[in-house]
């Protein structure tokens, strides 16, 4: 009898004690914040990995702590971050038989500066001799004067420039380093670029019968299979696009040390050596060299290929101190938790434990709020925090009926259906169009779990300065049926659309193990059945299987999460050169005119011209219906009445982030991207006489 009585009396006391503790914790949170923001979350404390955030909350916290070289502004435009200005130029390197020949070529070029200054016409900024090399710098990456300047000096004693590719079945780097350290032929190698562990490409200036012999001697040693060494091409000079970024003066890490170009160089080289799935990974891999110049105030990056979108790899990419990277050459999650790198963002980590994270402003005179995150918050503690007005944000929102409290984060991805245009049925554009019209996206959004948003039909991420926001076609089932009937595919007595030779039947490949994908697939099958399509669902058990099926084109249609990236390069998705097995053009679109538009868009350095080229591409590609966009996915939080927001808005708020709470209510909108990227050549050391200032910087 004693034990039951103790339990009967003790349980209410225990509840009261927990409630008292929750109140004290909530009050402590409120007392600690002082014009701050208290956020309660049921999830565990994040790692705060700057480059691989696992959740939207972790991503937004990292954006407060860390600063990129270039930031995507609130209006979808490129804005200065740690980099104050950036500009594209072009370097052309010529190798001669000796220094005398190089100087003679330099004199020929200098003679072109006269009454008719051809340097200005060519956009040639400088011509420097370094031993037997002549380095030409052009102020525009697409300057037509490169060919004219080269033709003037081509008659001199130029050495050929040859590109070679080396492949081996085993890791190559150690053998390569031994060749460079010990071989007398290593001096001929001017550039090297590793393509994974087992392959590299090199640039060789001049000819030597011993080069191949020495390469095989060092690379084949200790292996059973010799390395494959094949020439890729020969040119008269090496042309490299160059991106220069000037670091904004007065920037500091959270520990007080100044931010320099060496920090940015170390971060980029660190990421090049990792295999993390970063946005615009291809552009990162195309970097040839990085160099800190001008006493650490300028980052100089050269690229292997002409790619106007290469700049995008730096957008929203956090920079870390070089000193921290030297101390943590291969950081694990535990390093980011126990020894978090100092950031250069608006906030620093002041307090951190398994349940709490406190961010305080780096510059106290900026009038920015503090952020206190309470993780693993129980429902009881959350309710007490709401009742006592000591919590400002609940993430995720608990009550979706209180629409005035809802805050939706920007979409990071969307769900799409890719059609395999090689399929005997889906090769017909009218079939793909009919399936698009028979898809009721509103029904999907109403029926599926999570916060989903309408996706437009554009090929590109929404909210960017070049986004077209192409409208999705509305649900029109009867019109879709009529399209099939007009094409000779009427429905039979079983409701299946058939032609004289085949029925509208295919398989939808779906990633396994995800409830959203599974339920979306079931709804799509039911909707398409009303059109007259007989669709079978097949699940890919894991990501590796899905990737293999896509690259081998062993699918009819596939349901995919498409991650949004800040880029205007669409070649990986649609270029015919990548439609072969192993390529990333999974749909199999192959159109010469579209290829030309894709190439022109990817090579565009001028952001002013990107919107026009995007419209031209979509005008040709979207009518082919290669992809069906379904919906975007969002996080949602609830803003309590205690939250002080710069701009109050009735009803749900979209594209909301924690950074919006740091903006002034009177902050002007972001200027167009082109305006903030430019730096006049007048702001740099004066060019050679007669050189026209570079007034516009292509992106």
Order of alpha helices (4+ residues) and beta strands (2+ residues): alpha-beta-alpha-beta-beta-beta-alpha-alpha-beta-beta-alpha-beta-alpha-beta-beta-alpha-beta-beta-alpha-alpha-beta-beta-alpha-alpha-beta-beta-beta-alpha-beta-beta-beta-alpha-alpha-beta-alpha-beta-alpha-beta-alpha-beta-alpha-alpha-alpha-beta-beta-alpha
